[in-house]
Amino acid sequence: MKSQQILINKDLFSNNDSLFATNEISFQNVVMQQLPIYLERDQKKIIQIYKCNHKFLSDFGNAMPDLIAFSEDYSYYSIIEVELSHHDWESHVSRQVKCLVNADYSNQKEKIFQNICNTNSNPKIERERFLKMLDGVDPEYMIVAEKYLHSWEARLADFKARYITMSTHINDMNEFSYLIHDCKVINKIDRYEISWINYFFKFQEIGNKYFENGANISITYKDFEYLFHVDREVDGIYLSPLGSKNITTEVEISELLEIKSIICKDKMFELT
């Protein structure tokens, strides 16, 4: 696969995802430098970002985030987990996110404030406004990684967590640029039960929102995209693999039989 490149004012930057592939601390430092710049444009407010390793308590266990970001007017804040794309989803990422999105932040507000003060050098925080923000503002939950994985986007959407990737690019002068992929939370996600039958998938869609009869659509499975043809019949929707290299040539039939659902989010689809 060819390396992704970015052209900026006649200057060519080439993708180098491997730079931070095994060094989360170095990538976290990049996030602290670059993310506020991006969020300020997104929020149209000045953003502060600090390390935060307070252990948050929830009914699903305890977890420590990496960072906390908040606006200068204390009307917005985000709990941020920095991850590397090779981290295991089930044993690490999913557990962390589940704990963080279910934690009660207002009950731990004083400890959070003290943790930020003790972990960072000279933080500029107005204590009373910060505590009031934790009491009255719902946090945004954000996962920031060095490489985009489609499967993470769909899974994090189930947690209502925002998924941002910052892909590193370098030019011949060893200067850095970052390609940002921002997957904001989409509240409406539909999931339908699906079955593999002989040589196609079959399922029932409620309404006629996603699948147009006769259309060819891309569906992701385990971070690979496969092409399917849509046939709407009286007894359900049929998805037939297309192309000489399709899901039946790349995935064992026994594995296809284990696929139980299709996730629909806008015009993005994933088999799970």
C-alpha positions in Angstrom: 0.0 0.0 0.0 1.3 3.4 -0.9 2.1 5.9 1.8 -0.4 8.7 2.4 1.0 12.1 1.5 0.0 15.7 2.1 0.9 18.6 -0.1 1.1 22.0 1.8 2.3 25.0 -0.2 4.4 22.8 -2.6 5.9 21.0 0.4 5.3 17.2 0.5 4.7 15.5 3.9 4.7 11.7 4.0 2.8 9.6 6.5 4.9 8.1 9.4 2.5 6.3 11.7 5.3 4.2 13.0 6.9 7.1 14.7 4.7 6.9 17.8 3.6 3.3 17.4 5.3 2.1 20.6 5.7 5.4 22.5 2.5 6.6 24.0 4.2 9.2 26.2 5.8 10.9 23.2 2.5 10.9 21.4 0.7 12.2 24.4 3.0 15.2 24.4 2.2 15.8 20.7 -1.5 15.7 21.6 -1.0 18.2 24.4 0.6 20.6 21.9 -1.7 20.1 18.9 -5.1 19.2 20.2 -5.9 22.6 21.9 -5.2 24.4 18.5 -7.7 22.1 16.8 -10.3 22.3 19.6 -10.1 26.1 19.7 -11.2 26.2 16.1 -13.9 23.7 16.8 -15.2 25.2 20.0 -14.4 28.9 19.0 -13.0 29.3 22.5 -9.6 29.2 24.1 -8.8 25.7 25.3 -6.5 24.7 28.1 -5.2 21.1 28.4 -3.6 19.4 31.4 -2.4 16.0 32.4 -4.9 14.2 34.7 -4.2 10.8 36.1 -6.8 10.8 38.9 -8.4 7.3 39.3 -12.1 7.7 38.5 -14.6 5.4 40.2 -17.5 3.9 38.4 -19.8 0.9 38.8 -17.7 -0.9 36.1 -14.4 -0.4 37.8 -11.8 2.3 38.1 -9.8 4.0 35.3 -7.3 6.8 34.9 -7.6 9.1 31.9 -4.5 10.8 30.4 -5.7 14.4 29.9 -8.4 16.9 30.6 -9.2 19.8 28.4 -11.6 22.7 29.1 -12.5 26.1 27.7 -11.3 29.4 29.2 -14.9 30.3 30.1 -15.5 26.9 31.9 -18.5 26.0 29.7 -16.9 22.9 28.1 -14.6 20.2 29.2 -13.4 16.9 27.8 -12.0 13.8 29.5 -9.3 12.5 27.2 -7.8 9.0 26.8 -4.7 8.8 24.6 -4.3 5.4 23.0 -2.1 3.7 20.4 -3.9 1.8 17.6 -2.2 -1.5 18.5 -3.8 -1.6 22.0 -6.2 -4.5 22.4 -9.8 -3.3 22.1 -11.5 -5.7 24.5 -8.9 -6.0 27.3 -7.7 -2.4 27.3 -9.6 0.3 25.3 -13.1 -0.9 25.9 -12.6 -1.3 29.6 -11.0 2.1 30.0 -13.8 3.9 28.1 -16.6 2.1 29.8 -15.3 3.1 33.2 -14.6 6.7 32.2 -18.0 7.4 30.6 -19.8 6.0 33.6 -17.8 7.8 36.3 -19.4 10.5 38.5 -17.2 13.5 38.1 -19.1 16.0 40.3 -18.6 13.7 43.4 -14.8 13.7 42.8 -14.4 17.3 41.7 -12.1 18.4 44.6 -9.7 15.4 44.1 -9.7 16.1 40.3 -8.7 19.7 40.9 -5.9 18.7 43.3 -4.7 16.0 40.9 -4.3 18.6 38.1 -2.5 21.0 40.4 -0.1 18.3 41.6 0.5 16.8 38.2 1.1 19.9 36.1 3.5 22.8 36.4 1.8 26.1 37.3 -1.7 25.3 36.0 -3.8 28.4 35.4 -7.2 27.2 36.8 -9.8 29.2 38.7 -10.7 26.8 41.4 -14.3 27.8 42.1 -15.2 28.1 38.4 -13.5 24.7 37.7 -15.5 23.0 40.4 -18.7 24.6 39.3 -18.1 23.4 35.8 -17.7 19.8 37.0 -21.0 20.2 38.9 -23.0 21.7 36.0 -21.5 20.7 32.7 -21.7 17.3 31.1 -18.2 16.2 29.9 -17.2 15.2 26.4 -15.4 11.9 26.3 -12.6 11.7 23.8 -10.2 9.0 22.5 -7.1 10.3 20.6 -5.0 7.8 18.7 -2.1 8.0 16.2 -3.8 5.9 13.5 -7.4 5.7 12.4 -9.2 2.3 12.7 -12.8 2.1 11.4 -13.7 -0.5 13.9 -12.8 1.8 16.8 -15.0 4.5 15.4 -18.1 2.3 15.3 -17.4 0.9 18.8 -16.6 4.2 20.4 -19.9 5.6 18.9 -21.7 3.1 21.0 -20.1 4.7 24.1 -21.0 8.2 22.8 -17.3 9.0 22.8 -15.6 11.3 20.3 -12.8 9.6 18.3 -9.9 11.8 17.0 -6.8 10.5 15.2 -3.7 12.6 14.6 -1.7 10.9 11.9 2.0 12.1 11.8 3.5 13.3 8.5 7.1 14.4 7.9 8.7 16.3 5.1 12.4 16.2 3.8 13.4 18.9 6.3 12.1 16.7 9.2 9.3 19.1 9.9 6.0 17.7 11.2 2.4 18.0 10.1 -0.6 16.2 11.4 -3.7 14.9 9.6 -6.7 15.0 11.9 -9.6 12.6 11.5 -12.4 13.8 13.8 -15.3 11.4 14.4 -17.8 13.4 16.4 -20.5 11.6 18.3 -23.5 10.7 16.2 -26.4 10.1 18.5 -28.4 7.9 16.1 -26.9 4.5 15.5 -29.0 1.5 14.3 -28.0 -2.1 14.7 -29.8 -5.0 13.0 -29.4 -8.7 13.4 -28.0 -10.3 10.3 -27.2 -13.9 9.1 -25.0 -15.4 6.5 -27.0 -17.8 4.3 -25.1 -19.8 1.6 -23.6 -16.9 -0.4 -25.2 -13.7 0.9 -26.2 -11.8 4.1 -29.9 -11.4 5.0 -31.6 -9.1 7.5 -34.6 -7.0 8.2 -34.4 -3.2 8.2 -36.9 -1.1 10.1 -38.1 1.5 7.6 -36.2 2.4 4.4 -33.4 4.6 5.8 -30.1 3.1 4.7 -30.3 0.5 2.0 -31.5 1.5 -1.5 -32.6 -1.4 -3.7 -30.0 -2.1 -6.5 -27.3 0.0 -4.8 -23.7 -1.1 -4.4 -22.3 -0.2 -0.9 -19.1 -0.6 1.1 -19.3 -2.4 4.4 -16.5 -2.7 6.9 -15.5 -5.9 8.6 -12.4 -6.0 10.9 -11.0 -2.7 9.4 -11.3 -4.0 5.8 -14.0 -2.7 3.4 -15.9 -5.0 1.2 -18.4 -4.3 -1.7 -22.0 -5.6 -1.6 -25.0 -5.4 -3.9 -28.4 -4.5 -2.2 -31.6 -6.4 -3.1 -34.7 -5.4 -1.2 -37.3 -8.3 -1.2 -40.6 -8.8 0.6 -38.9 -11.1 3.1 -35.9 -9.0 3.9 -32.7 -7.3 2.5 -30.1 -9.4 0.8 -26.4 -8.3 0.6 -24.5 -10.1 -2.1 -20.7 -9.9 -2.2 -19.3 -8.1 -5.3 -15.9 -8.4 -7.1 -13.4 -11.2 -7.6 -11.8 -10.2 -4.3 -14.6 -10.0 -1.8 -15.5 -11.0 1.7 -16.0 -14.7 0.7 -12.4 -14.9 -0.7 -10.8 -13.2 2.3 -12.9 -14.5 5.2 -13.6 -18.2 6.1 -17.2 -19.3 5.8 -17.1 -20.4 9.4 -16.3 -16.9 10.5 -19.0 -15.4 8.3 -21.5 -17.6 10.1 -20.4 -16.0 13.4 -21.3 -12.5 12.2 -24.5 -11.5 14.0 -25.2 -7.8 13.4 -24.8 -4.9 11.0 -24.2 -1.4 12.5 -25.6 1.6 10.5 -24.3 5.1 11.3 -25.2 7.7 8.6 -23.9 6.1 5.5 -21.3 4.0 7.2 -21.8 0.3 7.8 -19.9 -2.4 9.8 -20.4 -6.1 10.3 -19.8 -7.4 13.8 
